[in-house]
Amino acid sequence: MLRIHFTSQDLQSIRVARQPHALWELVCGVCRLDTRQGALEFGHWRRSVREGLAKDPRARRALLPLQTLIPPVGYIPDFLTPSVTGGGLAVGLEEVRSTSRTRLTRELTRLAESRPLPSWVSSLNRPGVKALGTLTRALELSCKTLLEPYWPRIQTAIGNDVELRSRALLDGGTSALLDALRPHARWNAPVLEVNYPVDRELYLEGRGLLLVPSYFCWRRPTALADPTLGPVLVYPVAKQPLEVVRASKDGLERLLGRTRTVVLAHLANHGARTTSEVASAANIALPSASYQLGVLRDGGLIASHREGQFVRHSATPLGLRLLDR
């Protein structure tokens, strides 16, 4: 569990990246390529990339150092994903290229503690050696191989998520925005409890938080390992397989049941509503409304937040995406 501690100042400084972060997508993509995770979401992409790599020796060679530095699980050096919110890939690559020797030594030493590394890795932080420039070119070439052919799809998925996050913020403020990170995270003010492989505390201390939606992030969010760096939380967005549900007219009702579909659609159409308002709109008893809302909330399709004596419910980005809104 990752516990992100907010102050009132941090709540005023939450940002959402509007565009895909190429280097975060690449790092997450390398992790997905080396595993069988997300067969439905990434299976076609994996097959296509591997077919391309089989025909392109230069691309295969470029990917090898990245697979050394980016394990499928465990620590990944932060210098590979600089916090660049504008300028795209070129600016990110320049940030990587200009990484200080002190930082490289610190992060590569930490990586070496978790897995054996080949001798060439130690040359990355040596003065006068061009290994870091070579790694930067490998990052650029691998972006072209792993990401470029799929970039329109990635942009669409990220754009849809940003639009839905914006609606959550407009409907319910920052609490609703953080609530909408379910099921990957739970907002328990003033702490965001994130599904994470290790126990960790992150105190924002007025620095705010940058939320980075990611196509290749899988199952649980990820963050920079160094707590002194600008706080970032990378989280997975809804992906194309939801089209399978929308392919048939009654697919959503078969998935959720008629009553829960009515409740979710009502919240999507009308914004934040109380339990009583939901019960009235769906023509169901108040206890039934509470139960149905609980099921939808546990599934990450709605978020609930208290306003005075009332609890208001709203559709999350995942719920809106499921409805194709």
C-alpha positions in Angstrom: 0.0 0.0 0.0 1.3 3.5 -1.0 -0.2 6.2 1.3 0.0 9.7 -0.2 -0.4 12.3 2.5 -2.0 15.6 1.4 -2.1 19.0 3.0 -4.7 21.6 2.2 -2.1 23.2 -0.1 -1.6 19.9 -1.9 -5.3 19.6 -2.6 -5.1 22.9 -4.5 -2.1 21.7 -6.5 -3.4 18.5 -8.1 -2.7 18.3 -11.9 -3.6 15.8 -14.5 -1.3 15.4 -17.5 -3.3 16.1 -20.7 -1.1 14.1 -23.1 0.6 10.7 -22.9 4.0 10.7 -21.3 6.1 9.0 -23.9 8.9 7.7 -21.5 6.4 6.5 -18.9 4.5 4.7 -21.7 7.8 3.2 -22.9 8.9 2.0 -19.5 5.5 0.4 -18.8 5.4 -1.0 -22.4 8.8 -2.7 -21.9 7.3 -4.3 -18.7 4.2 -5.5 -20.6 6.3 -6.8 -23.5 8.3 -9.1 -21.2 5.2 -10.6 -19.4 1.9 -12.2 -20.3 0.0 -9.6 -18.4 -3.2 -8.2 -20.1 -3.6 -10.8 -22.8 -6.8 -9.2 -24.0 -5.5 -5.6 -23.8 -1.9 -6.1 -25.0 -1.9 -9.5 -26.8 -2.2 -8.1 -30.3 0.3 -5.3 -29.6 2.8 -7.8 -28.1 2.6 -10.1 -31.2 2.9 -7.2 -33.6 6.0 -5.7 -31.8 7.7 -9.1 -31.6 7.1 -9.7 -35.3 8.6 -6.3 -36.0 11.6 -6.9 -33.7 12.3 -10.2 -35.5 12.7 -8.3 -38.8 14.7 -5.4 -37.4 18.1 -6.3 -35.8 18.7 -2.6 -35.0 15.5 -2.3 -33.0 16.3 -5.6 -31.2 19.7 -4.3 -30.1 18.2 -1.0 -28.9 15.7 -2.8 -26.7 18.3 -5.0 -24.9 19.7 -2.3 -22.6 16.2 -1.1 -21.7 15.2 -4.7 -20.7 18.3 -4.7 -18.5 17.3 -1.4 -16.7 13.6 -2.0 -16.7 12.6 -5.2 -14.9 9.0 -6.4 -15.2 8.7 -6.1 -11.4 10.7 -4.2 -8.8 12.8 -1.1 -8.8 13.2 1.0 -12.0 15.6 3.9 -12.0 13.7 7.2 -11.9 16.0 9.0 -14.4 14.3 7.1 -17.2 11.0 8.9 -16.6 11.8 12.6 -16.0 8.8 14.7 -14.9 8.3 16.6 -18.2 4.8 18.0 -18.6 5.4 19.7 -22.0 7.7 19.4 -25.0 7.1 15.7 -25.7 9.6 13.0 -26.2 12.5 15.3 -27.4 12.5 17.2 -24.1 12.2 14.0 -22.1 15.2 12.5 -23.9 17.3 15.6 -23.3 16.5 15.3 -19.6 17.7 11.7 -19.6 20.8 12.7 -21.5 21.7 15.4 -18.9 21.2 13.2 -15.8 23.9 14.0 -13.3 26.6 11.5 -12.5 25.7 11.6 -8.8 22.1 10.7 -9.5 23.1 7.9 -12.0 25.4 6.4 -9.4 22.7 6.5 -6.7 20.0 5.0 -8.8 22.1 2.4 -10.6 23.6 1.3 -7.3 20.0 0.7 -6.0 19.1 -1.2 -9.1 22.2 -3.4 -8.7 21.1 -4.3 -5.2 17.9 -5.9 -6.6 19.4 -7.8 -9.6 22.7 -8.6 -11.2 23.8 -6.1 -13.9 26.1 -6.4 -16.9 29.4 -4.5 -16.8 28.3 -1.9 -19.4 25.8 -0.4 -16.9 28.6 0.9 -14.7 29.9 2.9 -17.7 26.7 5.1 -17.8 28.0 7.4 -15.0 31.7 7.6 -16.1 32.9 11.0 -17.4 33.9 11.2 -21.0 32.0 8.0 -21.9 29.2 8.1 -24.5 27.2 5.3 -23.0 24.4 7.6 -21.7 24.0 9.1 -25.2 23.8 5.6 -26.6 21.1 4.7 -24.0 19.2 7.8 -25.0 19.2 6.8 -28.7 18.0 3.4 -27.6 15.1 5.0 -25.8 14.2 7.0 -28.9 14.4 4.0 -31.3 12.4 1.8 -28.9 9.7 4.5 -28.7 9.4 4.3 -32.5 9.2 0.5 -32.4 6.9 0.0 -29.4 4.8 3.1 -29.3 4.8 5.0 -32.6 2.5 2.7 -34.6 0.0 2.7 -31.7 0.3 6.3 -30.7 -3.2 7.4 -32.0 -4.9 4.7 -30.0 -2.8 5.7 -26.9 -3.7 9.4 -27.4 -7.4 8.5 -27.7 -7.4 6.4 -24.5 -5.6 9.2 -22.6 -7.8 11.9 -24.0 -11.0 10.0 -23.0 -9.6 9.6 -19.5 -8.6 13.2 -19.1 -12.1 14.3 -20.3 -13.8 12.0 -17.7 -11.4 13.2 -14.9 -12.3 16.7 -15.8 -16.0 16.0 -15.5 -15.4 14.3 -12.1 -13.6 17.4 -10.9 -16.3 19.8 -12.2 -19.0 17.7 -10.6 -17.5 17.1 -7.2 -14.2 18.9 -6.8 -10.8 17.5 -5.9 -12.4 14.9 -3.5 -14.4 13.5 -6.4 -11.3 13.5 -8.7 -9.4 11.4 -6.1 -12.4 9.2 -5.4 -12.6 8.5 -9.1 -9.2 6.7 -9.0 -11.0 3.6 -7.7 -10.5 0.7 -7.8 -6.8 1.5 -8.0 -6.8 3.9 -5.1 -9.1 4.9 -2.2 -9.4 8.5 -1.0 -9.5 8.5 2.8 -8.9 12.2 3.5 -6.3 13.4 3.9 -4.6 10.3 2.6 -4.8 8.6 -0.8 -4.4 4.9 -0.3 -3.0 3.4 -3.5 -2.8 -0.3 -4.4 1.0 -0.8 -4.4 3.3 -3.8 -4.2 5.2 -2.5 -1.1 4.2 -0.5 2.0 5.3 3.1 1.6 4.5 6.6 2.9 4.7 9.7 0.6 4.3 13.1 2.2 3.5 15.7 -0.5 4.3 18.7 1.9 2.9 21.3 -0.3 4.4 20.1 -3.6 1.1 18.9 -5.0 0.6 15.8 -7.1 0.8 15.2 -10.9 -1.6 12.4 -12.1 -0.3 10.8 -15.2 -2.8 8.6 -17.1 -1.1 5.7 -18.9 -2.1 3.2 -21.5 0.5 0.6 -20.7 0.4 0.9 -17.0 -1.3 -2.3 -15.8 -3.5 -3.2 -12.8 -2.0 -0.9 -10.3 -0.6 2.7 -10.3 3.2 3.4 -10.1 5.2 6.3 -8.8 8.7 7.6 -8.7 10.9 5.7 -6.1 12.7 8.8 -4.9 10.4 10.8 -2.5 12.5 14.0 -3.0 11.5 14.2 -6.7 8.3 15.9 -7.9 5.4 13.7 -6.8 3.9 11.7 -9.7 1.2 9.0 -9.7 0.9 7.0 -12.9 -2.3 5.1 -13.2 -3.9 2.8 -15.9 -6.7 4.1 -18.1 -9.6 2.1 -19.5 -8.7 0.3 -22.7 -10.3 -0.9 -25.9 -11.7 -4.2 -24.6 -14.7 -2.2 -23.1 -15.8 -2.1 -26.7 -16.7 -5.8 -26.4 -19.3 -4.8 -23.8 -20.7 -2.0 -26.0 -20.8 -4.2 -29.1 -24.3 -5.5 -28.3 -27.2 -3.3 -27.3 -27.9 -5.2 -24.1 -24.3 -6.1 -23.3 -24.1 -3.7 -20.4 -27.3 -4.9 -18.8 -26.1 -8.5 -19.0 -22.8 -7.4 -17.4 -24.2 -5.2 -14.5 -27.9 -6.1 -14.3 -30.7 -3.8 -15.2 -31.0 -2.0 -11.9 -27.3 -1.2 -11.6 -27.2 -0.1 -15.3 -30.1 2.3 -14.6 -28.3 3.7 -11.5 -25.0 4.1 -13.3 -26.7 5.8 -16.3 -28.6 8.2 -14.0 -25.4 9.3 -12.3 -23.6 9.7 -15.7 -26.5 11.9 -17.0 -27.1 14.0 -13.9 -23.9 14.3 -12.0 -23.5 13.8 -8.2 -26.7 12.6 -6.6 -27.7 11.5 -3.1 -28.8 8.0 -2.3 -32.4 9.2 -1.9 -32.3 10.9 -5.3 -30.9 7.7 -6.9 -33.6 5.6 -5.2 -36.3 7.9 -6.5 -34.9 8.0 -10.1 -34.5 4.2 -10.3 -37.8 3.6 -8.6 -36.3 1.3 -6.0 -36.3 1.2 -2.2 -33.6 3.2 -0.2 -31.9 0.0 1.1 -31.8 -1.4 -2.4 -30.3 1.8 -3.7 -27.6 1.7 -1.0 -26.7 -1.8 -1.9 -26.6 -1.2 -5.7 -24.4 1.9 -5.1 -22.1 -0.1 -2.9 -21.6 -2.8 -5.6 -20.9 -0.1 -8.2 -18.5 1.7 -5.9 -16.6 -1.5 -5.1 -16.2 -2.1 -8.8 -14.7 1.4 -9.3 -17.7 2.6 -11.5 -18.9 5.3 -9.1 -17.3 7.3 -6.3 -19.0 8.6 -3.1 -18.1 11.6 -1.0 -19.7 13.3 1.9 -21.1 16.9 1.7 -22.4 17.9 5.1 -25.1 15.5 6.2 -25.5 14.0 2.7 -23.4 11.5 0.8 -23.3 12.2 -3.0 -22.4 9.7 -5.6 -21.0 10.3 -9.1 -19.9 8.1 -12.0 -16.1 7.6 -12.2 -14.2 7.9 -15.5 -14.3 4.1 -15.7 -18.1 4.1 -15.3 -18.5 6.8 -17.9 -16.2 5.0 -20.3 -18.2 1.8 -19.8 -21.3 3.8 -20.9 -19.4 5.3 -23.8 -20.0 8.8 -22.5 
